[in-house]
């Protein structure tokens, strides 16, 4: 396969920027265009709901120094949105009137916050959290607020609630689930996060639906629940998940998966010639799991972006990395590796749940499908090996044995 003359990367987040850098690291000398709608240079998203929202930093973790792109001959276009892809003509059009021909194309368009489909869900003054500018505005709002309502008890909602409490706001979190995070880590481990937030003064309204966002042209006044209660608030944050930005792929005719992502094979290729997708939008056939998975965590964007570079240059290597994410809330920090089904997998806990110093394992057919270390930091390599290696273990071994010896 001849080396492509021009590679266009649509989406200048972590996935797109990692792909551009990896191409140069692999010695690619052709033209690289990296384009994205965000006005800032590429940055990582995790600090937005952590350090930036807490006020310990005013900046995210930039993927590269500002001068990196020019020094590596990467044409970086900020604040430019791709509007159409013409697969037959190998052409990307943008909202500035640009037309960009490509030999290889990478779609790394990321996600957008989901809206709340209730009356008042489009009122001015509602907050979401996805970009650096979102985080800075929300931090200022938290600092000035007396009462905050967070709609959504997922990872973003939980981290934002912790930040709002750090700013001394009165915080209520609303979610239809009975236990926060239960769909990801199950009710037992999710209960650890529920109790932590309650100890810190967060009011939970679990098992309840939002019926309406109240307010008017002057802004949001609060939230009315389906049971009739009204929660007044200076700030309402909607954190009900993210939707992959696949409009560009869809209008181009690329196949979408059942969960709305762009279908790619094990090597991150779509069915269209020379078109790849990475990060939040990639519904990737993962050889280890035997089906498509779509992962919205930062490590997936980074690692898929880095991985796709070799395949853009003629290789066909499958992407095999396990999902990974981390969170920091108050004095709790944790890392999660793998992909569990809490409803079906066996939960094994090593350590002390009440003290919030433990490692949780999820066992499926005698193999570790996922592992989560909470305020324990010595066994990261062993946990990765257990998840990646699919080593046969017993619950008793996970509770008592030296973890490194099991790998």
Secondary structure by P-SEA (a helix, b strand, c coil): cccccbbbbccccaaaaaaaaaaaaaccccbbbbbbccccccccccccccccccccccccccccccccccccccccccccccccccccccbbbcccbbbbbbcbbbbcccccbbbbcccccccccccccccaaaaaaaaaaaaaccbbbbccccaaaaaaaaaaaaaccbbbbbbcccccccccccaaaaaaaaaaaaaacccccccccccccccccccccbbbcccbbbbbccbbbbccccccccaaaaaaccccccccccccccccccccccccccccccccccccccbbbbbccaaaaaaaaaaaccccccccccccccccccccccccccccccccccccbbbbbccccccccbbbbbbccccccccccccccccaaaaaaaaaacccccccccccccccccc
